Amino acid sequence: MKNEIAAVVFFFTRLVRKHDKLKKEAVERFAEKLTLILQEKYKNHWYPEKPSKGQAYRCIRVNKFQRVDPDVLKACENSCILYSDLGLPKELTLWVDPCEVCCRRDGVSPCWPDCSQTPDLVIRPPWPPKALDYRREPLRPASSFLI
């Protein structure tokens, strides 16, 4: 679970840094708070033997019907930053499952048949490494995240 949450936080910090509205310290605070919130939320909803079980509960979702993800909002509030300063896309879905994190942005779904074959993010552990440092990684195109 730690690797998958690290991948989610890594993805969010990349988006936030790209938007370039928050200072480094604020991004780090947000990353720490988001990590803690997701660890607490997922701890009793993590089923490595059946990864799809609890998938909807672990999903992070922003769209025209739900403009703010409650867990991301809570991380913002706990880090004293505005949700709007994150610069998230209007549509974003992250499925956080044991052994896989998959992202769909702006209506492009790499996780389902007949959709785009160029996902924004698909990670299968052991990546990211246990000591992932999201603050020092250089920005790369989304295609380089494919593992």
Accessible surface in RSA format (square Angstrom, percent):
REM  Atomic radii and reference values for relative SASA: ProtOr
REM  Chains: A
REM  Algorithm: Lee & Richards
REM  Probe-radius: 1.40
REM  Slices: 20
REM RES _ NUM      All-atoms   Total-Side   Main-Chain    Non-polar    All polar
REM                ABS   REL    ABS   REL    ABS   REL    ABS   REL    ABS   REL
RES MET A   1    66.08  34.2  37.57  24.9  28.51  67.9  37.36  31.8  28.72  38.1
RES LYS A   2   155.83  76.0 149.65  91.8   6.17  14.7  93.19  83.9  62.64  66.7
RES ASN A   3    31.51  21.7  29.81  28.8   1.70   4.1   3.47   8.3  28.04  27.1
RES GLU A   4    10.05   5.8   9.20   7.0   0.84   2.0   0.99   1.9   9.06   7.4
RES ILE A   5     0.96   0.5   0.96   0.7   0.00   0.0   0.96   0.7   0.00   0.0
RES ALA A   6    28.26  26.0  21.41  33.0   6.85  15.6  26.83  37.8   1.43   3.8
RES ALA A   7     0.01   0.0   0.01   0.0   0.00   0.0   0.01   0.0   0.00   0.0
RES VAL A   8     0.00   0.0   0.00   0.0   0.00   0.0   0.00   0.0   0.00   0.0
RES VAL A   9     5.21   3.4   5.21   4.7   0.00   0.0   5.21   4.5   0.00   0.0
RES PHE A  10     1.00   0.5   0.56   0.3   0.44   1.1   0.73   0.4   0.27   0.8
RES PHE A  11    10.91   5.5  10.75   6.7   0.16   0.4  10.91   6.6   0.00   0.0
RES PHE A  12     0.01   0.0   0.01   0.0   0.00   0.0   0.01   0.0   0.00   0.0
RES THR A  13     0.02   0.0   0.02   0.0   0.00   0.0   0.02   0.0   0.00   0.0
RES ARG A  14    14.59   6.1  13.70   7.0   0.90   2.1  12.18  16.6   2.41   1.5
RES LEU A  15    17.62   9.8  14.33  10.3   3.28   8.3  14.81  10.4   2.81   7.6
RES VAL A  16     0.81   0.5   0.06   0.1   0.75   1.8   0.06   0.1   0.75   2.0
RES ARG A  17    70.69  29.7  55.96  28.5  14.73  35.1  33.24  45.4  37.45  22.7
RES LYS A  18   147.14  71.8 124.65  76.5  22.49  53.5  80.98  72.9  66.16  70.5
RES HIS A  19    81.43  44.5  57.76  40.1  23.68  60.6  46.19  47.6  35.24  41.0
RES ASP A  20   121.59  85.2  97.83  97.4  23.76  56.2  20.54  48.3 101.06 100.8
RES LYS A  21   131.76  64.3 102.05  62.6  29.71  70.7  58.42  52.6  73.35  78.1
RES LEU A  22    31.16  17.4  12.10   8.7  19.06  47.9  14.91  10.5  16.24  43.7
RES LYS A  23   161.52  78.8 152.06  93.3   9.46  22.5 102.39  92.2  59.12  63.0
RES LYS A  24   121.41  59.2 109.96  67.5  11.45  27.3  67.69  60.9  53.72  57.2
RES GLU A  25   105.74  60.7 103.37  78.2   2.36   5.6  57.12 110.5  48.62  39.7
RES ALA A  26    10.54   9.7  10.06  15.5   0.48   1.1  10.06  14.2   0.48   1.3
RES VAL A  27     5.96   3.9   5.96   5.4   0.00   0.0   5.96   5.2   0.00   0.0
RES GLU A  28    31.87  18.3  31.87  24.1   0.00   0.0   4.08   7.9  27.79  22.7
RES ARG A  29    96.97  40.7  96.54  49.2   0.43   1.0  50.67  69.3  46.30  28.1
RES PHE A  30     0.11   0.1   0.11   0.1   0.00   0.0   0.11   0.1   0.00   0.0
RES ALA A  31     0.96   0.9   0.56   0.9   0.40   0.9   0.96   1.4   0.00   0.0
RES GLU A  32    96.73  55.5  91.41  69.2   5.31  12.7  36.23  70.1  60.50  49.4
RES LYS A  33    68.05  33.2  67.56  41.5   0.49   1.2  15.74  14.2  52.31  55.7
RES LEU A  34     0.03   0.0   0.03   0.0   0.00   0.0   0.03   0.0   0.00   0.0
RES THR A  35    36.76  26.1  36.76  37.3   0.00   0.0  28.95  38.9   7.81  11.8
RES LEU A  36   107.70  60.0 103.41  74.0   4.30  10.8 103.83  72.9   3.87  10.4
RES ILE A  37    16.55   9.4  11.52   8.6   5.02  12.1  15.35  11.1   1.20   3.3
RES LEU A  38     0.02   0.0   0.02   0.0   0.00   0.0   0.02   0.0   0.00   0.0
RES GLN A  39    51.20  28.6  49.81  36.4   1.39   3.3  16.12  34.3  35.08  26.6
RES GLU A  40   108.04  62.0  98.48  74.5   9.56  22.8  50.24  97.2  57.80  47.2
RES LYS A  41    48.99  23.9  37.77  23.2  11.21  26.7  24.23  21.8  24.75  26.4
RES TYR A  42     0.86   0.4   0.86   0.5   0.00   0.0   0.11   0.1   0.74   0.9
RES LYS A  43   111.27  54.3  88.33  54.2  22.94  54.6  50.02  45.0  61.24  65.2
RES ASN A  44   108.97  75.1  90.89  87.8  18.08  43.5  29.15  70.2  79.82  77.2
RES HIS A  45    59.59  32.6  59.59  41.4   0.00   0.0  36.17  37.3  23.42  27.3
RES TRP A  46    39.00  15.7  21.74  10.5  17.26  40.5  16.72   8.9  22.28  36.1
RES TYR A  47    50.02  23.4  49.54  28.2   0.48   1.3  30.52  22.9  19.50  24.0
RES PRO A  48    83.90  61.1  67.23  61.3  16.68  60.6  67.70  55.9  16.20 100.7
RES GLU A  49   141.51  81.2 101.86  77.1  39.65  94.4  75.48 146.0  66.03  53.9
RES LYS A  50   122.89  60.0 121.23  74.4   1.66   3.9  67.70  60.9  55.19  58.8
RES PRO A  51    56.92  41.5  56.71  51.7   0.21   0.8  56.92  47.0   0.00   0.0
RES SER A  52    76.79  64.9  64.19  85.7  12.60  29.0  39.09  83.2  37.70  52.8
RES LYS A  53   105.28  51.4  95.90  58.8   9.37  22.3  57.56  51.8  47.71  50.8
RES GLY A  54    24.80  30.6   0.00   N/A  24.80  30.6  15.72  43.1   9.08  20.3
RES GLN A  55    47.55  26.6  46.14  33.7   1.41   3.4   5.90  12.6  41.65  31.6
RES ALA A  56    94.07  86.5  69.73 107.6  24.34  55.4  76.30 107.5  17.77  47.1
RES TYR A  57    97.26  45.4  84.79  48.2  12.48  32.5  67.70  50.9  29.56  36.4
RES ARG A  58     0.39   0.2   0.01   0.0   0.38   0.9   0.01   0.0   0.38   0.2
RES CYS A  59    25.29  19.1  15.10  16.8  10.19  23.9   6.51  16.5  18.78  20.3
RES ILE A  60     0.79   0.5   0.79   0.6   0.00   0.0   0.79   0.6   0.00   0.0
RES ARG A  61    61.46  25.8  61.46  31.3   0.00   0.0  25.03  34.2  36.44  22.1
RES VAL A  62     6.04   4.0   6.04   5.5   0.00   0.0   6.04   5.2   0.00   0.0
RES ASN A  63    18.89  13.0  18.45  17.8   0.43   1.0   3.60   8.7  15.29  14.8
RES LYS A  64   143.92  70.2 126.23  77.5  17.69  42.1  70.49  63.4  73.43  78.2
RES PHE A  65   172.22  86.2 135.47  83.9  36.75  95.6 139.63  84.7  32.60  93.3
RES GLN A  66    71.33  39.9  66.48  48.6   4.85  11.6  28.71  61.1  42.62  32.3
RES ARG A  67   159.66  67.0 146.28  74.6  13.38  31.9  61.40  83.9  98.26  59.6
RES VAL A  68    55.07  36.2  46.19  41.8   8.88  21.4  46.19  40.1   8.88  24.1
RES ASP A  69     4.26   3.0   4.26   4.2   0.00   0.0   0.00   0.0   4.26   4.3
RES PRO A  70    84.17  61.3  75.84  69.1   8.33  30.3  78.78  65.0   5.39  33.5
RES ASP A  71    18.02  12.6  17.93  17.8   0.09   0.2   0.09   0.2  17.93  17.9
RES VAL A  72     0.01   0.0   0.01   0.0   0.00   0.0   0.01   0.0   0.00   0.0
RES LEU A  73    63.01  35.1  63.01  45.1   0.00   0.0  63.01  44.3   0.00   0.0
RES LYS A  74   107.35  52.4 106.56  65.4   0.79   1.9  53.84  48.5  53.51  57.0
RES ALA A  75     0.00   0.0   0.00   0.0   0.00   0.0   0.00   0.0   0.00   0.0
RES CYS A  76     0.56   0.4   0.56   0.6   0.00   0.0   0.56   1.4   0.00   0.0
RES GLU A  77   109.54  62.9  88.89  67.3  20.64  49.2  41.12  79.5  68.42  55.9
RES ASN A  78    71.17  49.1  49.77  48.1  21.40  51.5  12.84  30.9  58.33  56.4
RES SER A  79     0.78   0.7   0.00   0.0   0.78   1.8   0.78   1.7   0.00   0.0
RES CYS A  80   113.26  85.7  80.11  89.4  33.15  77.9  34.88  88.4  78.38  84.5
RES ILE A  81    21.00  11.9   4.98   3.7  16.02  38.6  12.11   8.7   8.89  24.1
RES LEU A  82   120.34  67.0 118.54  84.8   1.80   4.5 119.92  84.2   0.42   1.1
RES TYR A  83    33.97  15.9  27.50  15.6   6.48  16.9  27.50  20.7   6.48   8.0
RES SER A  84    83.72  70.7  61.68  82.3  22.03  50.8  55.78 118.8  27.93  39.1
RES ASP A  85    22.43  15.7  22.36  22.3   0.07   0.2   0.00   0.0  22.43  22.4
RES LEU A  86     0.00   0.0   0.00   0.0   0.00   0.0   0.00   0.0   0.00   0.0
RES GLY A  87    28.70  35.4   0.00   N/A  28.70  35.4  10.37  28.5  18.33  41.1
RES LEU A  88    30.01  16.7   4.46   3.2  25.55  64.2   4.46   3.1  25.55  68.8
RES PRO A  89    25.83  18.8  11.38  10.4  14.46  52.6  24.03  19.8   1.80  11.2
RES LYS A  90   177.51  86.6 164.70 101.1  12.81  30.5 114.24 102.8  63.26  67.4
RES GLU A  91    46.98  27.0  46.98  35.5   0.00   0.0   7.50  14.5  39.48  32.2
RES LEU A  92     0.07   0.0   0.07   0.1   0.00   0.0   0.07   0.0   0.00   0.0
RES THR A  93     2.11   1.5   2.11   2.1   0.00   0.0   2.11   2.8   0.00   0.0
RES LEU A  94     0.00   0.0   0.00   0.0   0.00   0.0   0.00   0.0   0.00   0.0
RES TRP A  95    31.70  12.7  31.32  15.2   0.38   0.9  16.86   9.0  14.84  24.1
RES VAL A  96     0.00   0.0   0.00   0.0   0.00   0.0   0.00   0.0   0.00   0.0
RES ASP A  97    12.07   8.5  12.07  12.0   0.00   0.0   2.94   6.9   9.13   9.1
RES PRO A  98     6.17   4.5   2.65   2.4   3.53  12.8   2.84   2.3   3.33  20.7
RES CYS A  99    83.68  63.3  81.54  90.9   2.14   5.0  25.37  64.3  58.31  62.9
RES GLU A 100    53.53  30.7  53.28  40.3   0.24   0.6  11.88  23.0  41.64  34.0
RES VAL A 101     0.58   0.4   0.58   0.5   0.00   0.0   0.58   0.5   0.00   0.0
RES CYS A 102     5.82   4.4   5.70   6.4   0.12   0.3   2.72   6.9   3.10   3.3
RES CYS A 103     0.00   0.0   0.00   0.0   0.00   0.0   0.00   0.0   0.00   0.0
RES ARG A 104    40.97  17.2  40.97  20.9   0.00   0.0   0.00   0.0  40.97  24.8
RES ARG A 105    58.82  24.7  56.44  28.8   2.38   5.7   4.44   6.1  54.38  33.0
RES ASP A 106    91.16  63.9  67.82  67.5  23.34  55.2  33.38  78.6  57.78  57.6
RES GLY A 107    49.67  61.3   0.00   N/A  49.67  61.3  19.98  54.8  29.69  66.5
RES VAL A 108    61.98  40.8  58.39  52.9   3.60   8.7  61.69  53.6   0.30   0.8
RES SER A 109     6.31   5.3   5.19   6.9   1.12   2.6   5.19  11.1   1.12   1.6
RES PRO A 110    26.87  19.6   2.35   2.1  24.52  89.1   2.40   2.0  24.47 152.1
RES CYS A 111    44.95  34.0  15.14  16.9  29.82  70.1  20.20  51.2  24.75  26.7
RES TRP A 112   126.24  50.7 122.15  59.1   4.09   9.6 118.02  62.9   8.22  13.3
RES PRO A 113   110.06  80.2  89.84  81.9  20.21  73.5 100.48  83.0   9.58  59.5
RES ASP A 114   150.90 105.7 105.53 105.0  45.37 107.3  42.37  99.7 108.53 108.2
RES CYS A 115    49.10  37.1  33.44  37.3  15.67  36.8  10.83  27.4  38.27  41.3
RES SER A 116    38.89  32.9  19.45  26.0  19.44  44.8  26.89  57.3  12.00  16.8
RES GLN A 117   144.29  80.7 120.31  87.9  23.97  57.1  63.94 136.1  80.35  60.9
RES THR A 118   105.41  75.0  95.66  97.0   9.74  23.2  77.00 103.4  28.40  42.9
RES PRO A 119    15.79  11.5  10.76   9.8   5.03  18.3  11.13   9.2   4.66  28.9
RES ASP A 120    22.43  15.7  21.03  20.9   1.40   3.3   1.13   2.7  21.30  21.2
RES LEU A 121     0.35   0.2   0.33   0.2   0.02   0.1   0.35   0.2   0.00   0.0
RES VAL A 122    15.54  10.2  15.53  14.1   0.01   0.0  15.53  13.5   0.01   0.0
RES ILE A 123     0.92   0.5   0.83   0.6   0.10   0.2   0.83   0.6   0.10   0.3
RES ARG A 124   115.42  48.5 113.84  58.0   1.58   3.8  46.62  63.7  68.80  41.7
RES PRO A 125    38.58  28.1  16.53  15.1  22.05  80.2  17.18  14.2  21.40 133.0
RES PRO A 126   119.65  87.2 110.55 100.8   9.10  33.1 113.17  93.4   6.48  40.3
RES TRP A 127    56.05  22.5  53.20  25.7   2.86   6.7  35.19  18.8  20.86  33.8
RES PRO A 128     0.32   0.2   0.27   0.2   0.05   0.2   0.27   0.2   0.05   0.3
RES PRO A 129    73.47  53.5  66.50  60.6   6.97  25.3  73.31  60.5   0.16   1.0
RES LYS A 130   194.03  94.7 157.50  96.6  36.54  87.0 104.19  93.8  89.85  95.7
RES ALA A 131    92.80  85.3  65.19 100.6  27.62  62.8  75.71 106.6  17.09  45.3
RES LEU A 132    32.28  18.0   9.71   6.9  22.57  56.7  11.12   7.8  21.15  56.9
RES ASP A 133    38.13  26.7  34.54  34.4   3.59   8.5  23.76  55.9  14.37  14.3
RES TYR A 134    30.24  14.1  30.13  17.1   0.11   0.3  27.29  20.5   2.95   3.6
RES ARG A 135    97.77  41.0  77.68  39.6  20.09  47.8   7.14   9.8  90.63  54.9
RES ARG A 136   171.81  72.1 143.78  73.3  28.02  66.7  63.08  86.2 108.73  65.9
RES GLU A 137    51.22  29.4  49.75  37.6   1.47   3.5   2.00   3.9  49.21  40.2
RES PRO A 138    89.26  65.1  78.87  71.9  10.38  37.7  89.26  73.7   0.00   0.0
RES LEU A 139   101.29  56.4  74.61  53.4  26.68  67.1  74.73  52.5  26.56  71.5
RES ARG A 140    94.41  39.6  76.78  39.1  17.63  42.0  35.94  49.1  58.47  35.4
RES PRO A 141    99.77  72.7  86.48  78.8  13.29  48.3  99.13  81.8   0.65   4.0
RES ALA A 142    37.14  34.1  27.45  42.4   9.69  22.0  28.62  40.3   8.51  22.5
RES SER A 143    76.99  65.1  64.36  85.9  12.63  29.1  43.58  92.8  33.40  46.8
RES SER A 144    52.20  44.1  24.73  33.0  27.47  63.3  36.48  77.7  15.72  22.0
RES PHE A 145    11.68   5.8   9.49   5.9   2.19   5.7  11.38   6.9   0.30   0.9
RES LEU A 146    83.85  46.7  64.47  46.1  19.38  48.7  64.75  45.5  19.10  51.4
RES ILE A 147   102.33  58.2  57.16  42.6  45.16 108.9  85.98  61.9  16.34  44.3
END  Absolute sums over single chains surface
CHAIN  1 A     8311.2       6905.7       1405.5       4644.8       3666.4
END  Absolute sums over all chains
TOTAL          8311.2       6905.7       1405.5       4644.8       3666.4
